[in-house]
Amino acid sequence: MRRSVLCAVGSVLASQAVAEPPKVATDIAPVHSLVAQVMNGVGEPALIIPAGSSPHDHAMRPSEARALQSADVVFWVGEELTPWMEKPLDALSGDARLVTLLDAEGTVLYEFRDVVADDHHDHDEHEDHDGHDSHDEHEEHDDHAGHDDHKDHEEHAGHDDHDGHDKDDEHAAHEDHDDHASHDDDHDDHADHDDHGHDHDGVDPHAWLDPANGRVWVHVIAETLAASDPENAAIYRENAERANAELLELEAQIATKIAGMQDHRFITFHDAYQYFENRFGLQTSGSVSLGDASNPGPARLAALQEKVAEDSIQCAFAEPQYDTRLVETAIEGSGAGVYELDPLGVDVTPGTDHYSAMLLGMAQGYVNCASGS
């Protein structure tokens, strides 16, 4: 199920003045913030997934479902992030406009990756080629490196549902961030599950963590709202221009803030950060979980523990939406510290300032890692 980023404007909407601004719904808090910036002075969007819940497997409350179903315009990252939203979005009224931000022209996209598995594959290949002509080995290594570089990838389609693992027991825990005990129990219940059965091909959906994508999206948001609400089109476009300038300044601020972090290696809870890493020149040694936050198996944890030792990892990043025990297991005995990255902004009030505060908070997490504070 896909609808184009900018749906064709119907003749009725094109000619009819809109007395009330459109009802707008968004999926996650960072997208909500970008939309709120564009709508500033006109209206406020509804937030469907609270920042304290994992977007990969959130269970909507009745109030969230009502806000979604009553929306005239819905902005979401895409089914790669929230495959469970596909069914309720299919039930939107025929007049509602659905904007898939991952499909927006100009969005920087990367494919799912697995740094831990790739590094082990490289290591095995190196051993297999011992004794081979060094020139041939060098050429093969270069070919593999080129394969891993996804910076030239732009748009990818046909991504399968990557959240196919059993999540029934986790839904209640993700609904309420404060319910830590229940959430911890869920991780225990699934600790022995391996992630071999999941499809991790296709687009990594965490694209909002690159502020360059934020700049692309505010213009898409403005043009969509301008088409639905011509009376306020000038305001939407002016707000988008202002947001674009602020995002450029934010990017420069973050680059300055984390200067020097490029030489540090770290691991994360799940592989959600390549957009931020590639934008600011950071390098990870791997993650406990893959990009869909599926539970790792014993073999993956063992491989990651080897990486922690090989790369002399000094810090590991947990996330407030998830139990920290898997991260602690990965670094056990290494002396590495546990810090926090929050790709959704749990502790930041939703609204116009949320997006910049969330990214600055992430940058501070890397600074804390580098300084050991």
LINMORA-V601766 format. One record per backbone hydrogen bond with DSSP energy under -0.5 kcal/mol. CO is the residue of the C=O (numbers start at 1). NH is the residue of the N-H. If there is no record, write none. Layout:
co = <CO | CO>
nh = <NH | NH>
This chain:
co = <5 | 8 | 10 | 11 | 12 | 12 | 15 | 17 | 22 | 23 | 23 | 24 | 25 | 26 | 27 | 28 | 29 | 30 | 31 | 32 | 33 | 34 | 35 | 36 | 37 | 39 | 39 | 46 | 46 | 48 | 50 | 54 | 58 | 61 | 62 | 63 | 64 | 65 | 66 | 68 | 72 | 73 | 74 | 74 | 75 | 76 | 77 | 78 | 78 | 82 | 83 | 84 | 85 | 86 | 87 | 89 | 93 | 96 | 97 | 97 | 98 | 99 | 99 | 100 | 101 | 104 | 110 | 114 | 115 | 116 | 117 | 118 | 119 | 120 | 121 | 122 | 123 | 124 | 125 | 127 | 129 | 133 | 134 | 135 | 136 | 137 | 138 | 139 | 140 | 141 | 142 | 143 | 144 | 145 | 148 | 150 | 153 | 160 | 167 | 167 | 168 | 170 | 171 | 172 | 175 | 176 | 178 | 179 | 180 | 181 | 182 | 183 | 184 | 185 | 186 | 188 | 190 | 195 | 198 | 202 | 203 | 205 | 206 | 207 | 209 | 210 | 210 | 211 | 212 | 213 | 214 | 215 | 216 | 217 | 218 | 219 | 220 | 221 | 222 | 223 | 224 | 225 | 229 | 230 | 232 | 233 | 234 | 235 | 236 | 237 | 238 | 239 | 240 | 241 | 242 | 243 | 244 | 245 | 246 | 247 | 248 | 249 | 250 | 251 | 252 | 253 | 254 | 256 | 258 | 260 | 261 | 264 | 265 | 266 | 266 | 267 | 268 | 269 | 270 | 273 | 274 | 275 | 276 | 277 | 277 | 283 | 286 | 289 | 290 | 297 | 298 | 299 | 300 | 301 | 302 | 303 | 304 | 305 | 306 | 307 | 308 | 309 | 314 | 315 | 316 | 316 | 317 | 318 | 319 | 324 | 325 | 326 | 327 | 329 | 331 | 331 | 337 | 337 | 339 | 341 | 345 | 351 | 353 | 354 | 355 | 356 | 357 | 358 | 359 | 360 | 361 | 362 | 363 | 364 | 365 | 366 | 367 | 368 | 368>
nh = <7 | 10 | 14 | 15 | 15 | 16 | 17 | 19 | 24 | 72 | 73 | 46 | 75 | 48 | 49 | 32 | 33 | 34 | 35 | 36 | 37 | 38 | 39 | 40 | 40 | 42 | 43 | 26 | 48 | 50 | 53 | 57 | 60 | 65 | 66 | 67 | 68 | 69 | 70 | 71 | 97 | 25 | 76 | 99 | 27 | 101 | 102 | 81 | 82 | 85 | 86 | 88 | 89 | 90 | 91 | 92 | 96 | 98 | 74 | 99 | 100 | 76 | 101 | 103 | 104 | 107 | 204 | 118 | 119 | 120 | 121 | 122 | 123 | 124 | 125 | 126 | 127 | 128 | 129 | 130 | 132 | 137 | 138 | 139 | 140 | 141 | 142 | 143 | 144 | 145 | 146 | 147 | 148 | 149 | 150 | 153 | 109 | 162 | 170 | 171 | 171 | 174 | 175 | 176 | 177 | 179 | 180 | 183 | 184 | 185 | 186 | 187 | 188 | 189 | 190 | 191 | 193 | 198 | 200 | 112 | 205 | 207 | 209 | 210 | 211 | 213 | 214 | 215 | 216 | 217 | 218 | 219 | 220 | 221 | 222 | 223 | 224 | 225 | 226 | 227 | 228 | 229 | 232 | 233 | 236 | 237 | 238 | 239 | 240 | 241 | 242 | 243 | 244 | 245 | 246 | 247 | 248 | 249 | 250 | 251 | 252 | 253 | 254 | 255 | 256 | 257 | 258 | 259 | 261 | 263 | 264 | 283 | 314 | 285 | 286 | 317 | 288 | 289 | 272 | 277 | 278 | 279 | 280 | 281 | 282 | 266 | 268 | 271 | 293 | 301 | 302 | 303 | 304 | 305 | 306 | 307 | 308 | 309 | 310 | 311 | 313 | 312 | 337 | 267 | 318 | 339 | 269 | 341 | 322 | 328 | 329 | 330 | 331 | 332 | 334 | 335 | 316 | 339 | 318 | 343 | 348 | 354 | 357 | 358 | 359 | 360 | 361 | 362 | 363 | 364 | 365 | 366 | 367 | 368 | 369 | 370 | 371 | 372 | 373>
